[in-house]
Amino acid sequence: MRYNINYPRQSNLLRIFFIFYLALGLLSFASDLGCLKAQKRWIQVADSSHSGRVYLAAGLSALSYSAFSVGLYHAWYKDFHTGRFRSFNDWAEWRYMDKLGHLYSGYFQSDLIYQLARWTGQSKETSIWTGMGVSLLFLSTVEVYDGFSRAWGFSWTDVSANVLGVGFFGLQQAVFDRQIASIKFSAPATCYPMEKLISERRKKLFGNNMAQIVLKDYNRQIYWLSFHPGKWVSPIPWLNLAIGYGAEGLYGGFQNRWTEADGSEIRLDPSMYPRYSQIYFSLDLNLKKIPIKNPWWRSFLSMVQVVKIPAPALEFNTLGQIRAHWWK
């Protein structure tokens, strides 16, 4: 039995952005070193293995993993009972949004750690395997914690999504030496019913402040596949086509049904509060393709490449509707 199926886990984005800001901190550290010329040399990829960079990257990685493991335990697992290692099937939970979050996590973390390994002077092949391996280490730690928690359990579908995300990065980098298609994330504003029952449920599930809502609210998250469709469609090399997946009407993991603190059971009428999926078509920017010479701006744009740039979008959903949006 899984006890907390009505409440979403802390999003993988919490773990992603921890590493993201760690990398930004590394760049900030580099920016304080020496003159401008020295700074440019510092940020550029080393021609061969650079022992100072290797030690720095290894130390930061070990520190971040230790802080991540301890912090994750105290932030999420400490208050839940542990027991024998077990597994469960959560494949369809939250209309697959959680699985896309795992795929996105594996992809983005692999890319980030690959870039860090290349910066230390490691070969492309070594950097690919380092990126994939370290990313799986971080993500697998979460799955092991889940396996010993009586509130959840080890999820093979989560592991599969992690591996797919990592593999999607590694295969492209090995074959094409670049990412011809990127997995991105956005969380545009979503309109909710005004009823008090829904408002209270939203706060319990997704939090009250913007940071919590963006990271936990599956109703507003969209995961995108961004790629250049070819010169005959888009002659601008940095203008991409993006195909996204989202879902709405989610007030529980598998169904809109939950038990209140007083023991009363709430079940929403599916005709009034339908759960449905959405497919989006939109435009996006490949920030790595924008011709900027400054190495610091290039690094910054490479970092924010993981977020989809807001643009007009066309939505097709499983309710049979077609909607146009100014920004998604």
C-alpha positions, 0 to 999 in steps of 0.5 A, a space after each residue: 500500500 502507498 500512503 501518500 498517493 494524493 500528494 506530489 513529491 517535491 519536484 526533481 527541479 529542486 534537485 536540478 536547480 541545486 546543481 544549477 546554482 552550484 555551477 553558477 557559483 563556480 562561474 562566479 568564483 572564476 569571475 573573481 580571478 585575475 584580469 579579464 584575459 585570465 578570466 577568459 582562459 579560466 572559463 574556456 575548456 582546457 586542452 588537456 586534463 587540468 589537475 586544478 580544475 579536476 580537483 575543484 570539480 571533484 570536490 564540488 561534486 562530492 560536497 554537493 552530493 553529500 549536502 544533497 543526500 543529507 538535505 534530502 533526507 531531512 527535508 523529505 524522508 525524516 518524518 516518514 517511517 522506514 521499513 523493508 525495501 519495496 517497490 510499487 507501480 506509479 506509472 500513470 500517476 499525475 498523468 505521466 507528468 512525474 515521469 517527464 520530470 524524471 526524464 528532464 532531470 536525467 537529461 539536464 543533469 547529464 548535460 551540466 555535468 558533461 560541460 563541467 567535465 569538459 571544462 576540466 579537460 577530460 575527453 569527450 567520451 570520458 565527459 559523456 560517461 561522467 555526465 551520465 554516471 553522476 546524474 544517475 548517481 544523484 537520481 538513484 539516491 532518491 529512488 533508494 530513499 523511496 524504496 525504504 520509505 513506507 510512504 512510497 517505494 522504489 519505482 521502476 518506472 522512475 528509474 526507466 525515465 531517469 535512464 531515458 533522460 540520461 541516454 537521450 543526452 548521451 546518445 546525441 552527444 556521442 553521435 552528433 557531438 551536440 544536442 540536436 534536440 533539447 528537453 526543456 521546462 516551463 511553468 506558465 500561469 494556469 487558471 483554476 476554478 474559484 471554488 473554496 474547496 479547490 483553492 484549499 486543495 491547491 494550497 495543500 498540494 502545491 504550496 502557497 508561494 511562487 517557488 513552491 507552486 512552480 516546482 510542485 504544481 503539475 497543472 502548470 508544468 510543461 515539458 518540451 522537446 525543442 529542435 531546429 526543424 531544418 533550414 527550409 522551415 526556419 532559416 534562422 539557426 537559433 529559432 526552434 520548434 517546440 512540442 510540449 506536453 502538459 496536464 490540467 485538472 489534477 487534484 490527486 495522484 491517480 484521481 480527483 479523490 481524497 480524504 480530509 483531516 476530519 475523515 470525510 471523503 471528497 470526490 470531484 465530479 469528473 464532468 465538472 473537473 475533468 483530468 486531461 492532457 495537452 499537446 502544445 506546438 510553439 516556438 523557442 530559442 536555441 540560446 547556444 546558437 545566438 552569435 555572442 562572443 563574450 564567454 561569460 554571456 555564452 556560459 550564462 545562455 548555456 545555463 538558462 537553455 534548460 528553460 523554454 522561452 515564452 512564446 505563442 502556442 497552439 494547444 490540442 487536448 484530450 477534451 477535443 479542444 483546440 486553444 491558442 495561447 499568447 505565452 506558453 
